[in-house]
């Protein structure tokens, strides 16, 4: 696709007369000839050499795969492709792909790891009890649907920050595929109609959702002219346009009188580069998400505790009742620590080093017993549950031929977020405020306990389980992985990684294998997935141990790339409709 340059003429010369330019040029040339020795010509820097046979992506849909392929063909790197994918998904997967939400990006670039936090923030007018009535009761749905559920979006700032720091192409180039899909349209798949129909029931009569998305019917070609205009403004004026320009004005107008997000909130929003978590495991370096993600800490804890319990696991069949029982006890301790110690690091000093310390985790592993009765011993944070996150997040993984990688997870929180569409902007806003503890000091039916670490506060980022992760071997990328799934994210990634490296499965088999979930509260409960339900003898054995089995509607959608030697192997979860594509 031909993309016009966004380079502008140098402003100072635009105001000078021709005669003054000539005079200045003559004087400068004379001075240069008198006092300056001509510099030798600079040697051209050779382009970096490819270290892999190809680039590769694992993404949620074919449109974003096509966008990445265009970017690689134009000479872009992993970050360029990731940004193009993110904006494309905002058009073609509006239930979770977004410019009105936020997320996390783990990057490996030129041999160094980085982590970008572009999670949403609570607006400055937010208060701890903003979702309670005058009797202290939670107002049903207020943190889930409508304007007051909206936190300050971070996605555009995150993509802008990443691309400006690491991208090779021009900003306009990486937005071009998304603009084309918004302008020319894309064909709606049956799964998108199903998600729309389920979400629309919650938004009916409460938001302007149907005015924009009632045409999401399978087989229909959907065009989004207002979104195309928004993306075109962002492409022309850069990421700050979303926070300071016409788009910011549209968001503020949409919120006025209904929600709390103001233009000042948008102007003040900044993505944050944080130190990624890193841990040695199984001969690899695990590079993953730090707080305000709880997922990276939890993933490292699970991997290390299982390794410490090698003797207990030896000889156990994968996903047998004894195996699940041991994993559930590990998960009890992980989620107890999550509830008690992890929050927004800008508001609270999270004891990351202690929570991931080898000696501490060995001590926690010692508490796990094969004959332990589920729930018999209350588990608390070990230094001295899980929050009710929504599953409708999306993840993509990218590796380029130079050995760089991006693992990115971002979200609107619930499916189609708050259901509020920015009039004139054409995009959905998040309901990330529901990721806070909305009724302090009360446990929710979904298994969450409340704690001051994650109550609503102005400018605070809500706790998340998003866990974009990269594995390194000898400082080279070996695996790029992530998934949507709320609190199930870290347990899903853990299971796929142990399938790959503890059980030596192929990527396809590792993704296809059964997954389960346990999270301290509700106690003694094992969740199973529709894709691979727990039934028959296995169900009977777990019930005999004292567990309650409960089905969940969400399957998971892991997108991963394994690199073996110089060959990337992308794999998309069979539970979803994602695409793994190699691009020579």
Secondary structure, 3 states (H helix, E strand, C coil): CCCCCCCCCCHHHHCCCHHHHHHHHHHHHHHHHHHCCCCCCCCCCCCCCCCCCCEEEEECCHHHHHHHHHHHHCCCCHHHHHHHHHHHHHHHCCCCCCCCCEEEEEEEECCEEEEEEECCECCCCCCCCCCECCCCCECCCCCCCCHHHCCECCHHHHHHHHHHHHCCCCHHHHHHHHHHHHHHCEECCHHHHHHHHHHHHHHCCCCCHHHHHCCCCCCCEECCHHHHHHHHHHHHHCCHHHHHCHHHHHHHHHHCCCCCCCHHHHHHCCCEEECCEEEEECCEEEEECCCCECHHHHHHHHHHHHHHCHHHHCCCCCCCHHHHHHHHHHHHHHHHHHHHHCCCCCCCCCCHHHHCCHHHHHHHHHCCCCCCCCCCCCCCCCCCCCCCCCCCEEEEEEECCCCCEEEEEEECCCCCCCCCECCCCCCECCCHHHHCECCCCCCCCCCCCCCHHHECCCCCCCCECCCCEEEEECCEEEEEEECCCCCHHHHHHHHHHHHHHCCCCCHHHHHHCCCEECCCCCCCEEEEECCCCCCHHHHHHHHHCCCEEEEECCCCCCEEEEEECCEEEEEECCCCCCEEEEEC
